[in-house]
Amino acid sequence: MGENMKKMKIATLAATAMMLAAVFTGCANKAGTSGNSASGDTITIGGNFELSGAAAAYGSAMQRGVKLAVTKINKDGGVKVGDKKMKLKLVTKDNKSDNASAASIATNLTTQTKASAVIGPITSGAGLAALPNMTKAKVPLITPGGTQDSLTLQKNGKVQPYMFRSCFEDSFQGKALAKYVYNTMKLKNVAILGDKSTDYAQGLIKAFKGEYKGKIVTTEYYQAGDKDFNTLLTKLKSKNYDAIFVPGYYSEAGLIIRQAREMGIDKPIVGADGFADPKLVSIAGKSNASNIYYTTHFDAKAPANNKVADYLKLYKDTYGDDAGTFDALSYDAVYMIKQAIETEKSTNSVKIAEGLAKLKNFQGVTGTITMDKYHNPQKPVIVTKLMDGSEAEATAVK
């Protein structure tokens, strides 16, 4: 009888242990699906940055803008969460412009670092790679440069709940550029020389063609990484057009501009935000970079509001250089997170996502932002004109 009692006691203890394990496992699973929240007096935000590789110029700009904003916010007292003031802590990782790395970093920043929000990656491809892991962790991601239209959309057409932009999308800028070329520049015939290898360029071409009221004379294609565009430009030279639209990145666009000008093609060359890097002029050459127009999200010559002057001074004092487009978009992304936290009075990542979706009339240095239902910021597009390698003017297009 004593032995039987002992066996019964052991069995009971084992059953109890199993029940407790199940309960705690259930609690852990529940906690794992509730997003991340800050502990102590600091709110951790992650940086999934392209600091090396093909997109390093954009990623380095993103890092500068984010660091500047975090430092400024902390210096000004931090983030108000209800009655409490909290400081921001930035944890950054280099995804090396590699999509697989961007995805693994998204997991690291959300599950190990426990970030309440993440800024970056800056490219659409890397953003798409990181998104599933961000969504699984229920942590919002803001991209300062991922402009691909489908980036914020699920396959069923509904919004991705944890993907946001501080930049506008390709169709938005493609349509704005088409309006500017036709209505402002009064150009009725356009030739297109586009990058066939990226969704970025294809989205811009589709949007431009859909909005442009003039004639598309011809559409020619190149491949990312191409160096010699003389054959394509020779084909274009014989056509009757008023401007060349080059949807692509600065690396190829700079060479196209150089080779076109050396060939005697002096017509306007227009592009999108892929032109918005100082390397465009260094590749093209200052004397060749004239009569160049491109859409961008930010330009000091077309200040969005009275915050811009202070931002430009702060940037110059900190880095000894002039602020660029992606620096400014990244700076705004941090302040968007701050606004969402303060609006929701919560550091919980799910609540921050809800706050970002509600942003309305947010005053950023890149413009007044109202988030639409697809998590795209509604704000003016800027068209910048280059003459002799320098910005000659900037115009807001609504």
Protein Blocks (a to p, Z undefined) as FASTA:
>chain_A
ZZmmmmmmmmmmmmmmmmmmmmmmmmmmmmmmnopadehjbdcddddddfecjklmmmmm
mmmmmmmmmmmmmmnnpaaehjaccddddddddehlpaklmmmmmmmmmmmnopabdedj
fbfklmmmmmmmmmmnopacddfklmbfklmpcfkopacfkbccfbdcfklmmmmmmmmm
mmmnopabdcddddfkbfklmmmmmmmmmmmmbdcfbacdddehiablklmmmmmmmpcc
fbdcddddfklmmmmmmmmmmnopabdcdddfklmcfklmmmnopklmghiacddfbdfk
lcfblmlmmmmmmmmmmnopacdfklmmmmmmmmmmmmmmmmnopabfklmmmmmmmggh
iacfkbccdddfkopacddddddddeehiafbdcddZZ
